[in-house]
Each structure stands twice: as C-alpha cells, then as structure tokens.
Amino acid sequence: MGDKANAHPGAAGRAPAADHPASVRNVVLVGHSGSGKTTLVEALALTAGAVNRAGRVEDGGTVSDYDEIEHRQQRSVQLSLVPVEWDGIKVNLLDTPGYADFVGELRAGLRAADAALFVVSAADGVDGATRMVWDECAAVGMPRALVITHLEAARADFEETTRVLAEEFGAEDPDAVLPLYLPLHGSQGPDGHTPVTGLVGLLSQKLYDHASGERKESEPGPEQLPLIEDARNRLIEGIISESEDETLMDRYVGGEAVDIGTLVQDLERAVARGVFFPVLAAAPAAEGARQGLGTVELLELITGGFPTPLEREAAAVTSPDGRPRELALCDPSGPLVAEVVKTSSDPYVGRISLVRVFSGTLRPDATVHVSGHGLADRGHEDHDVDERVGALSAPFGKQQRPLGQCVAGDLACVAKLNRAETGDTLSAKDDPLLMAPWEMPDPLLPLAIQAHSKPDEDKLSQGLSRLVAEDPTMRLEQNQDTHQVVLWCLGEAHADVALERLRSRYGVQVDVVPHRVPLRETFAGTSGGRGRHVKQSGGHGQYAICEIEVEPLPGGSGIEFVDKVVGGAVPRQFVPSVEKGIRAQAAKGVATGHPLVDVRVTLLDGKAHSVDSSDAAFQTAGALALREAAADATIHLLEPVAEIAVLVGDDYVGAVMSDLSTRRGRVLGTEQTSGGRTLVRAEVPEIEIGRYAVDLRSLSHGTARFSRSYARHEPMPPQLAHRIREEAQHAP
C-alpha cells in the first residue's frame, strides 16, 4: 500500500454510483466524542474529490457551509452517511456519534457497515466505551483498522499511542496491531513541539511529504532507512504470521526475500478476514490543499484491504410468520431484502429512510412490502404493509443527490416511506421477508413530561409517535399507575435532543416534571370497618350498612373479597355492589392516594332497606367501610424493587458495590466474566435508581452497563414513608 500515488478520485457535485457489490465498501467510523471522526470524513471527502474545498459542499454552482455549526451539532448526535468514490470504488463512510447516549446510532452504523475504522486521538487515547465497541466487532469478526488523529496536539505521541493500541486491542496477539506508516517530523517549534509533516511507508519504503501542503512522494535517504528497519521487520513478520501461505514464514526466516506485492496481498487478506488490524495516521489538509496527511493511504486501505459486501455472511431472514428462508450472498438479481438503518425527518421532504440493501436491487417508484418487528414495549406499532418507494438519493451534507438504483451491498436514502421505521425490512410485495433485528440498548433514564399548554397537548401525541419512530432506542410509556407520560432515554444528552426535536421539528413545547414510581399501600395487620350510608331527602332515600374485616396477604396476592354474610343481612344482589365499592376505593388508595394491594376483605354483616337500598348505596358503604378500617390500622407503603445486573470492569467493582449500598441496595452475588469484567447482581428500590444510567456511567468512566427488571413491591422504610405521607397531605 502506498504505491498508488494518485488514484482516480470522484467528481464533486455528482453522487457516486455502484452497479455491483464488488465496487462498494461500507465503512463505519467509531470513536469517542472529540476524537476527530467528522473531521476525518471531511478530509477523506476532500481527497476523494467529493468536495471542492475543505469544509464546503458545492452543487449546481451554489456553495453552502458543510461544517455549519447547526449541521455539525446535528451530525454529532446521529448517524451520517457520506459517500465518496476512490479508484472506481464507491466508499460509504458512516460517521457515528461519539457520545454514549447515542449508542443506538452507532449500532445502526455497525449493522450497515462491513468494516470499522476506530478513530483514536493521539492526545486523549482510548476510552472505555471504545473498548466495548471493539469487543462487539470482535464478537462478529468485523474487519477493523485504527486511525490516529490530532497529531498536531502538543502532547501527541504517535509511538506511545501505537503502543497503547497494541496493549488494548492486541492482548491476544500484539503483532496483529501494527502501524503501516511512521510519521515524519519537521523542525522543532518555539513550544518544543515537532510537527508531523509527512509519512514514511514501512512496506513501500517511500516518503510522503506534506510540508509544502501538497502530498509529494520521494525515496528515503540512506540515513533514514535504518530508522524504520525495526518497525518494518516487525510489520513484515506480523503480516506473514497471518498469511494463508503456511510456508512463507519459514522461507522468510530462512533468508528468502519476500516480494512487496505478496506482502500487500497478504496484508489486505488478513485485514479483510479480521485477523490483522493496521494502524494509520491522518490529519486534515492544509489551507488550499486537497490531500490531507494519510488520507490517500487510508482510502487505499479501505478500497484494497476492507472486504466487499460479497464477503459478508448472508443475513438471517424469515418469512413474516417465522419460517426460515435461504438468501444468496448479496445477489443484485436476487429477491429484494433491504433494511432501514436510520429514520429522520426533513422539514421540506418529510420522512427520509437510510436503507442498506442486502439482496436484490431497490429502484425508485417500486412498491415494496414493509415488515416491522413491532417493538410494542417501546411504543412502536407492529406493521405489515405495502408502500411505494419514493425517490432514491445519496446524502451529502444537507443535500440529496438523485440515484437511479441501489444494488445489493449499497446504501441509499429513500423518501416518503411513511410507515417504515428503523429496523424494518423492505422486500418484494409478492414475497415478503423479515430480517432478524440487531440488538438495541435498553433506555433506562426516565423523563416525565407534560404539555406546556393546551395547543401543545393537542400536538403531543403525534409528535411523540414521530419521535419514537425515528429512534428505536427511545421508549414511550403511558404509565397507568402514575398517569405520567414518560420518555425512557439512554442518558441526559439523549433526553435533551429528544426535547429539542419535539420543539423544533414538531412544534411541541413540553415541561419536564419529577418522575414518580408506582407505589402501593397495604395493611400491616387485621382491622375492621363499618360503612354506613343512610340519607333521606324526600322520595327514595339511600340506605346501606356493611361491616368488613381486612387482613394482609402475601405480596402479589392482589385484592381478595370473601362473602361471609349469613341470614341475608345484605341481600345477595347487593354483595357484588359492596365488592365493587371496595375495589374502587382500593384503586384510589386509603392513606396516600396509591393503590391498595395484597389484602383479603371479608364482608361479615350489614343492613338493608326494602325501598331505599340500591347498588350505588352499597358501593358507597363498601368504600366507607374500607376507609374506616384503614383509619384504625397501620398502613404500610410499598415501593417497587428492581433486580439489576451491572457488568463492570474489575477496577470499578468496589466502587459500584459501595454505591449500591448507598441506594439501599442488596447485592445478591457477583460473577466473573471474560475480558476482565464482573457481573454484579443486586436488588435496589426503583426510587433510588432513577438516574442510575447517568451515575453509573460517571462512576465507571463509561465502561459499565446495566439492565433492570421489576422484582416485587416491598415495605418502604418508615422515615421515607412518613415523608411521602406528609407530601400527600399537603398536595393541592
């Protein structure tokens, strides 16, 4: 690599097109926020000729800011596609957010891509979230390469960063994570920093100098070759050790010279198989220049070393009723199977769906079948409908460039798929298919909202339904116990973006209110009550008297009603009325306004009047009897308890367990897992973990994740229950 001095770039202003999967590369860029992913994408677009100058997009003679602040902010929180062309290959660059709150966008990028570029800042190093994504890619065998950025920073150190990368990502084989190029340094500046002015190729043994702003290729001098000899030998040995030619290492050790062409081929194959992870360096182009430091070399690696969609394992598909179906490997003439990997709204175009085609060819104006998994627990409706495909386009910045078709392996934007949501499958209407869904993170940060005004209330339902249709990592809950509308998000930044989208896109202003957990009440012991409802005001009056006994039951028993009336003291037709009144009062609560549960109510006696007794009168008497029984009893307030499982690095286990104890948590046990991590299982009151998604991320520096599930309700500590009772008494 590095021998293609000037491959043929694409032309600015037209959309790169592919007519076969072999001419497509789908690459996702991964890295923490601030690592330089978006800047790298722009530098690659400039080198490939997709833009005419740094930070600008030109189309039809009109120049618009590509790095406009508003647009950059939008890209920082969502998946963005930038297609470029290099050496006749269409390269789909998928820029993902670096914030942990938007890991759903990252997962969508991983689903759409066939290889990953991990972008690491030489000034900041590797964070825990990046390590976790690396492990995810390793689990599925996705090819990876590493790009070191921010070499211009005062504290940047390429050699040290490379060493750290080998430690972090080459634990099993450090020689599988090696640089292909070494940086060339210029003269030392007044601050003592020596800027990187070029690269030297370890295989090609050529210099690529950027000191003048443009990339210039030359041969190294005799005094420079010894400086790269050790790194070059180690790289060659690393490549040969992964070669499919098992005799090559013996020949090399025996002194036989290995042809550079053979090494490049073996390198490309090892990268494509996901067993060798080259390290490169990159920096934006100088003012007025087209080629940034390392951008040509990176495009060569992508087009030569990363796999084509044909090398990706065929997607698992079924018919909508669940029957498995065989699918050929990325066949443009096969049955249509495409997946919506992202959904967004444009104020002028409407809904836009980013689609990856896995089989067949998608064409404009065709009618397709849309199959959805129906994530009902997240507010997503199930759907199984036919829809007409609108225009196909390739996005670039804020613009959409028309496409005539999208072949298997390629990506395109589809306009006006009004029923399709992220994760849905598009297939032929006469042969509907459904792809297995990818794993989505569970949103665990609750955000309770209410409409700001009456006009907002009228628009809230539609705005929320559109919001969750775009983002499958967001869950909408209409809580029947607390009567709150709750958006479950991945973190505070995710919540902020949701509120801003509601306001700016859908014109809905909402207020954030404290999130309430569903509490319950129960009796601590046996108690009796008498309900007397006697009124006479002329004509038919109201007459009903009943006597009850209430006793506690084990958790989860609900409300049990027993009739022990003898002698017809309460006529048979009014016994259900008493029960109905008791259950209605239990639903309202008897002390703090929370539902009463886990009690047995026994109807013992009562009185009736031949004329004035009625269904309504005995319902009222039943409710009065329950309230009187509660007044003479100790009422326990029950709080929901969640069982949580925290997967955390061994270095943070102690901190996590200490934090759980401050939340009244009970640790059930720990379990050692692979990769130096521990699974901590605990039970914690839900009222204590409202912000646990945020707090755990801070506590573990982004390296931990957790899941939660409802366990049961149990009595709340007396002091906390007393405070809630006082709040209920003073509530308006």
Buried (B, 14 or more C-beta within 10 A) or exposed (E): BBEBEEBEBBEBBEBBBBBBBBBBBBBBBBBBBBBBBBBBBBBBBBBBBBBBBBBBBBBEEEEEBBBEEEBBEBBBBBBBBBBBBBBEBBBBBBBBBBBBBBBBBBBBBBBBBBBBBBBBBBBBBBBBBBBBBBEBBBEEEBBBBBBBBBBBEEEBBBEEBBEBBBEBBBEEBBBBBBBBBBBBBBEEEEEEBEBBBBBBBBBBBBBBBBBEEEBBBEEBEEEEEEEBEEBBEBBBBBBBBBBEEEEBBEEBEEEEEBEBEBBBBBBBBBBBBBBBBBBBBBBBBBEEBBBBBBBBBBBBBBBBBBBBBBBBEBBEBBBBEEEEBEBEBBBBEBBBBBBBBBBBBEEEBEBBBBBBBBBBBBBBEBEBBBBBBBBEEBBBEEBBEEBEBBBBBBBBBBBBBEBEBBBBBBBBBBBBBEBBBBBBBBBBBEEBBBBEBBEBBBBBBBBBBEBBEEEBEEBBBEBBBBBBBBBBBBBBBEBEBBEBBBBBBBBBBBBBBBBEBBBEBBEBBBEEEEBBBBBBBBBEEBBBBBBBBBEEEEEEBBBBBBBBBBBBBEBEEEBEBEBEBEEEBBBEEBBBBBBBBBBBBBEEBBBBEBBBBBBBBBBBBBBBBEEBBBBBBBBBBBBBBBBBBBEEBEBBBBBBBBBBBBBBBEBBBEBBBEBBEEBBBEBEEBEEEEEEBBBBBBBBBBBBBBBBBBEBBEBBEBBBBBEBEEBEBBBBEEEBBEEBBEEBEEEE
